[in-house]
Amino acid sequence: MKHFLHSMITSLALLTMVGAPGVVQAEVVLVGSSSIHFNEISKTKLRDLYTGQSQAVGDTAVLVIDRDDAFGERSRFISGTLGFTTEEFRTVQRLLECIGISKAPTVARDSQHMVDLLANNPNALGYLTRKELQGSTARSKLKFIKVLAE
C-alpha cells in the first residue's frame, strides 16, 4: 500500500511538472534549524515529509512546518519545490490522513512564527522567502537546505 501511494504521489508530481512548462523557480527557500543534521534533501524525501508520508530523515524525527494559504508564496513552494498544484497537495494529504499513514505538518501562523519555530526546535524544517531569511534577526539559528533533483 505504501509503495502504491508513493507511486501515485510521484506520478501526480510529474504530471504537474509536465503540465506546467516554464514555471519560474519560487523565491522561497527551504530552511532548517541550524542544528538539523542535514544540509540537503531529495525532492522525493521532502515531498514525503510535507505530505505526511514520512516524519523522519534517517533516524531523526523532523518537525515539518508549513504555512497557511494566507502566505502568498505557499502555492509557489508547493508547485515549484514539491511539484504539486495546491489542490493536488491537499488531496494527497487528505488521502494519507484518511488511511491513517500521515501526520499533517505544523502550520506557522505568520512569518515571525515560522522563524521562531525554526530557530527554537532543533529538528525543524520549513520555508521562507529569501527576503524573510535575509531580514531575520534569528538568521544565525537557521540554515539553508538544498533541495536535490529527483
C-alpha positions in Angstrom: 0.0 0.0 0.0 2.8 2.4 0.9 4.6 1.7 -2.4 1.3 2.3 -4.3 0.8 5.7 -2.5 4.4 6.7 -3.2 4.0 5.9 -6.9 0.8 7.8 -7.0 2.3 10.9 -5.4 5.3 10.8 -7.7 3.0 10.4 -10.8 1.0 13.4 -9.7 4.1 15.5 -9.2 5.5 14.5 -12.6 2.2 15.3 -14.3 2.1 18.7 -12.7 5.7 19.5 -13.8 5.0 18.3 -17.4 1.7 20.3 -17.5 3.4 23.5 -16.3 6.3 24.2 -18.6 8.2 27.4 -17.9 7.3 27.5 -14.2 9.5 30.1 -12.6 11.7 28.9 -9.7 10.0 30.1 -6.5 11.6 32.8 -4.4 11.1 30.5 -1.5 13.9 28.6 0.2 13.9 25.6 2.3 15.3 26.4 5.8 16.1 24.3 8.8 17.2 24.8 12.3 21.0 25.4 12.4 21.3 22.2 14.4 19.4 20.0 11.9 21.7 17.1 10.8 21.5 17.6 7.0 22.3 20.3 4.5 20.5 18.8 1.6 17.4 16.7 0.9 16.0 15.0 -2.1 12.8 16.3 -3.6 11.2 12.9 -3.1 12.0 12.9 0.6 10.9 16.5 1.0 7.6 15.6 -0.7 7.2 12.6 1.7 7.7 14.9 4.7 5.3 17.5 3.6 2.5 15.0 2.6 3.0 13.4 6.0 4.0 10.0 4.5 7.3 10.3 6.5 8.2 12.1 9.7 11.9 11.5 9.7 15.1 11.9 7.8 17.3 8.8 8.5 16.7 8.0 12.2 15.9 11.6 13.2 12.3 12.9 13.6 11.8 16.1 11.8 9.3 18.9 12.8 7.8 19.8 9.4 6.4 23.3 9.3 4.0 24.6 6.6 2.4 27.9 6.0 -1.3 28.6 5.7 -2.9 29.7 2.4 -2.7 33.4 3.5 1.0 33.2 2.8 1.2 34.3 -0.8 4.2 32.3 -1.7 2.9 29.0 -0.3 1.5 27.9 -3.7 4.8 28.6 -5.3 6.6 26.5 -2.8 4.1 23.6 -3.3 4.4 23.8 -7.1 8.0 24.9 -7.6 9.6 22.8 -4.9 7.2 19.9 -4.1 5.9 19.6 -7.7 2.1 19.7 -6.9 -0.7 22.1 -7.5 -2.2 23.3 -4.3 -5.3 21.2 -4.8 -3.3 18.1 -5.6 -1.2 18.7 -2.4 -4.4 18.9 -0.3 -5.9 15.8 -1.9 -2.7 13.8 -1.2 -2.6 15.0 2.4 -6.3 14.1 2.9 -5.9 10.7 1.3 -3.0 9.8 3.5 -4.7 11.1 6.6 -7.9 9.1 5.8 -5.9 5.9 5.6 -4.0 6.7 8.7 -0.4 6.9 7.5 0.2 10.6 7.7 0.8 13.4 10.1 -0.1 16.9 8.9 2.7 19.4 9.2 2.7 22.1 11.9 1.3 25.3 10.5 3.0 28.6 11.2 0.6 31.5 11.9 2.8 34.1 10.2 6.4 34.7 9.1 7.6 35.5 12.6 6.0 32.3 14.0 7.8 30.3 11.2 11.1 31.9 12.2 10.5 31.2 15.9 9.6 27.6 15.2 12.6 27.0 13.0 15.0 28.8 15.4 13.7 27.1 18.6 13.3 23.5 17.5 16.5 21.6 16.7 15.0 19.4 14.0 12.6 21.9 12.4 12.2 22.2 8.7 10.2 24.9 6.9 10.4 27.6 4.2 10.8 31.3 4.0 11.1 33.8 1.2 14.7 34.9 0.6 13.8 38.3 1.9 12.4 36.9 5.2 15.5 34.8 5.7 17.9 37.7 5.0 15.9 40.1 7.2 15.6 37.7 10.1 17.3 38.6 13.4 17.4 34.8 14.1 19.3 34.1 10.8 22.3 32.7 12.8 20.0 29.9 14.1 18.8 29.0 10.7 20.4 27.3 7.7 19.5 26.9 4.0 18.7 23.4 3.0 19.5 22.5 -0.7 16.7 20.5 -2.5 18.2 17.9 -4.8 16.6 16.9 -8.1 14.8 13.6 -8.3 
